[in-house]
Amino acid sequence: MKDMSPINLRNVDLNLLVVLDAVLREHSATRAAARLHVTQSAVSNALRRLRALFGEPLFVRTHEGLVPTARAELLAPKLQALLADASALLSADALEPAARRTLTIACTDAIGLTLLPRILPQVLSRGLGLRIVTLDFETQHGGLASGEVDLLIGIPPHTPPGCRGELAYEDRMRCIVRADHPDVRSKLTAAQYAALPHVELALFGEPDDRVDRALARLRLRREIALQVPHFSAIPLAVAASDCVAALSQQLIAAYAGPLRLRALEPPVRLPRLAVHQYWHKRADRDPALIALRAAVRRATASSG
């Protein structure tokens, strides 16, 4: 019997194992060929190569067909288990209980508030859990590169190194004031907008200057009454004051009713928001992450 220990898997055609499994099940080269959608000569050739690989014949030809040898019968259950594991590994839909885990998404609170309710039912139905972390956590821990974060959803200036990305959805910015604001009617002029006290986002301590740039083109400046580090604080502050703020349409939709806010078209040209999802290249074929990215696509298909 041939000693199998020196065999290097890199030199083995693993398709031979698929043929071996088919012949073990069918006891016939003809039926195995039909099962695999190949020619009978291809199966016969594979059997010759298997004999050389194992150093002995694995089947004996009889009037009843191809009868497995004792060695082949010992291989059969291990082979079936190996091929089943390989099939599960390569299937994006095969999330076995042992593979179920908690996936980590890094995003802003705004994206968490608007996107999470839409993807959570899909993710839970796949037997997965979710952990949401902040963008600064992603930055501090090396995020996608270190494996601490599985998916980044946001508007970074460029694709992170070693990662892939795709557009998740686009959104637009509108202005909000409280519904009974004494100085704002149905429409704002650029001058009125600039004259109102503003609530401004300062993510990572850096002010969002998109509104300032738009006003500067009209030679206008605004007054910043309040600067906050979280998107969710903006509608709360506007609802409790005479301030105005620019916010994404999706976040406005989540807060306008409960907080009695009024949404207005901005009197200056503000850029659309292109929100992407990013993952590390090594996660391209991870079944759980494929499912998560697909959930984001479905949830955002009609966004913007």
ABEGO torsion letter per residue (X at the ends): XBBAAABBAAABBAAAAAAAAAAAAAGBAAAAAAAAGBBAAAAAAAAAAAAAAAGBBABBBBAAEBBBBAAAAAAAAAAAAAAAAAAAAABAABBBAAABBBBBBBBBAAAAAAAAAAAAAAAAAAGBBBBBBBAAAAAAAGEAAAGABABBBEBBABBBBGBBBBBABBBBBBBBBBAABAABBABBBAAAAAABBBBBBBBGGBBBAAAAAAAAAAGBBBBBABBBABAAAAAAAAAABABBBBBBAAAAAAAAAAAGBBBBBBABBBBBBBBBBBBBAAAAABAAAAAAAAAAAAAAAABX
